[in-house]
Amino acid sequence: MNDLEDVPPTVDRLLEILELERLDRDLFRGYNPEHRHGGRLFGGQVAAHALRAATHTVDVEHHPHSLHGYFLRPGQPGRPTILQVDRIRDGKSFTTRRVVAIQDGEAIFSLSASFHKDEGGGEYAVPLPSGLPAPDQAEGWHDSPMRAFDTMSPFEVRELAPAPKDERGVFPWTRRAWIRTRGPLPDDRALHACVLTYISDMGAVYAARLALEVPWGKGMGASLDHALWFHRPIRPDGWVLFDLRPISNAGARGLVVGSLYAADGTLGASIAQEGLIRTD
């Protein structure tokens, strides 16, 4: 499917994007379609590419459990990305990789990712927020400025309205959305982690910006750094709640933290992102 058509791309386009070309043992090339309306490359796609490259160099049964990334320069759609992987450590329980994503000879993103062999242990998790509408409900969703993620991406998105400030002036959340891919994914746990990484940048800067109560369209915003922790396997081809709340805005930077839940309440991942937010 052509990204320039008027219908959203299906999950097949997402799978094509995440299908990297192996150039050498630890060197990969990722392809980036042209954007319908131009602009810079979506950061979640860059991060997903980088994690996907790292997973291709982990040959044992170690699964992604955390990643930390820095967005260094805007990526350009329509141009390939070169992904260079460094094998930092291969251990019995943990494996560590570093990835640099490059366009036109310059680094646009750097990633450190850690992989862990499944182990048993005690269980605790913050539960899924109560009182949420069912994701397959037909009406009653919020018309957000983030609507392009539903109309122009390989994801279905059902947006909830941001919460008002409480009596202390604190926002309980600024972005809650049910999200799933437009079609089933292969039974590939590493791929699912990469798709969740893609989702984890969908509106994080927007969630931080809402705490400032600045009209949409004024100033600019961009992802700066991003962290993601994978707690339990969940499938992004089933409905996933993306739940974000702002923590701090200062010095033109905004920090949000959040969670990714399966519809059955399983806490799959936690995220933190700091974004550049200029309001002038």
N, C-alpha and C positions, 0 to 999 in steps of 0.2 A: 504494500500500500504506500502511496506517495504522501509524504507529510503535508504537501501543498493542497491536498484535497480537502473538501468541506466536512468530512466525517472523521471522527477520532480514529487514530491508529489502534489496531487490535494488539493482543498480547504477542502476536507473532513479530510485530515490529520491535517490541521490547526484547524478545529473545534474540532477534537479529543484532540488536545493539550490543547485547551482552555476550555475543559469540565472537571472541577475540581471535585474531590471527597470530599464531606463534611464529615469530621471526627467528628466534634462537632459544636456547635453553631457558633463559630468564628475561626474554625480551618479547613484547607483544605489541600488536597494533589494534586499536579500537576505532571503529567507524562511527561518525556522528552525522546524522541526517541534517539537511538544511532545516532551519526553523521557518515556520509559516510566516512569521512577522519579524524575522531577523533577530537581533539581540545577541547576548552572550550565551555560551553553552551552560545548560542547567547544571548546577553544582552537584546535585544528587546523582546525576548520570556520570560525572567525572569520578566521584567517590565510589560508585558501584563498579565502574570499569577497573579502578585501582584494586578494589578488594577481589574482583573476579580474577585479575592477573595474579594476585597473591595466592588465591586458592589453587590455581593451576600448578603451583610449585610445591604444594604440600601433598606428599604422596602417602602419608599415614592417616589413620583414622583420628585426625585432630580437626576440630571444627572451630569456626570463628567465634571468639568470645568477647573480643573488644577491638575497637579501632579508634585511632586518633589522627585527624587530618587537618592540614592547613591549606586554605585556598589562597594561592600566591598571585595569580594573574587571571584575568578573565579568559576563559576558553572560547574558541571560535567554532560555531556550528559549520558543518559542511567540510571540515578538515579533519583528517585522522589524528588520533592521539597515540603517541608512543609511550608504552608503559614499561619501565625498567625496574625489575625486582631484585632486591638484595636479600640473600638468605642469611639473616642475622644469626639465627639459632635453630637447631633441630634437636629437641630433647625428647625424653621418654613421655613426658606429660604435656609439655608446652612446646610450641613452635612459634618463631617470631619472624616476620617479614617486614621489609621497608620497600615502599614503592614510590617512584617519582613519575608523574604524568607530564609529558612534554609535548608542546606544539611549537613548530617553527624554531626549534633549538632552545626553547626556554621552558623552565619548569612552571607549570600552571597549578600543580597540586602535589602535596607530599603526604604520604600515609604511612603510619606504623600500625601493623595489625598483629594480633596474637591469637593463636589457635590452641585449643585445649582438648585433650582426650577426655571423653565422658567418664565421670566419676559419680559415685553415690554420695549422699550427704543429706543433711537436714533441709527442710523446705519452709520458706516464708515468702509471702508476696503481698504487696498492697493490692486490694481487690479492684476490679473494674468499677468505675464510678456508677452509682446507682441512678435510676430514673432516666436512663437514656432511651430515646426512641429506637425502635428496631431499624437496622440499616436498610431493609427492603421495603420500608414504608414509602409510599408513593409521593406523599406531599408533606409540606411543613418544614422544608429545609431552608437554611439561611442562604441568601444570595450574596456570596462573599466576593470581594475583589480577586480571590484565588480561584474563581470559577473556571479559569482556563485549564486547571489541572483535571477537571472533569470533561471539558468540551474539546480539548486539544491533545490529550495524552492517552496512553494505553491503560489508564486507570479510571474506574468509576469512583466518584467522590460524592459523599453526602455530608454537607457541612452543617454544623450546629452553630447557633449564634454565640458570640463571645459572652462571657459572664460579666455582669456589672461589678464595679468595685464594692467590696463589703464595707462595714462601718469603720474599718481601719484604713481604708483607701487601698486595699490589696485586691488584685484581680485573682480569683480562684483559678481561672483559666482564660486564655485568650484565643485558643484554637482547639477545637475538637471536631474531628471529621472521621467518618467511616470510609475506608479506602480498600479497594481490591482491584486486581488486574482484570482486564477485559477478556477473560478466558482462563482455562486451566494451565498450570505450569507443570513441567516434568517433576518427577519425584527425585529432586536433587537438593539436598539440605544446604549445600554451599550456595547454589543458585538462589534459594529462598533468602538467605542472608544478604546476598547482593541486592535483591529486589527490595528488601526491607531497608537497606542502606539508601537506595534510590528514594524511597518514600520518606525517609527521615529528614530530608531537606525540603520537603514540599510545604513551604509556608512558614518555616521556622523564623526567618527574619520578620515576616509579617506579624507573627505572634509576639515578638519582642517589640515591634513598632507600636502595636496597639496600646501598650502600656503608657505611651506618651500622649495618646489621644490627639495625634496630629492627622489632619485630613489626608486621605489616600491620594497619592499622586504628587504630594509635595516632598521635595528633597529626593534622597536616594537611599538604597540599602543594598548590602551585599554580604554573603556569608564570609566569615573570617576563619574560624576554626570550628571543628566538629568532632564530637566523641559519641561513640555508640557502644553499648554493652549488650551482648546477646545472652539472655538468661535461660530461655527454653525455646525449643523449636516451635514456630508457628508458621502457618502457610499464608503468604500474601495473595493467593488466589481465592481465599475466603475473606470475609469482611474483617478488617483490622481497624481498631480504634486508635487514631493518632491524637494524643492528648498532650497539650503544651501549656505551660504557665510561665509568665515572666518573673525573673528573679531580680534583675538590676538593669538600669540604664544610666550610664555615666560616661563622660568623655567621648561621646558619639559612638559608644558601643553598647549593645544590648544583649543580655544573656537570658536564654530560656532553657528550661529543663522539661523533660516529658517522658512519655511512655508509649509503647506499642502493645496493644492487647488483642488477642483473638476474641471473636464474638462469644466464645464460651467462658471468657474471663481469664484465660491463661495470660499471664504477664510474659510477653516474649522478649522485650528489649527496653532499655532506658537510653535516653539521649540527652546531650547537652550541646548547645551551640551558641557561640557568640557571633554577632553580626555587626557590621558597620552600619550605623543609622544616622544619616545627616538629614536634618529637617529644614534646612535653609535652601 
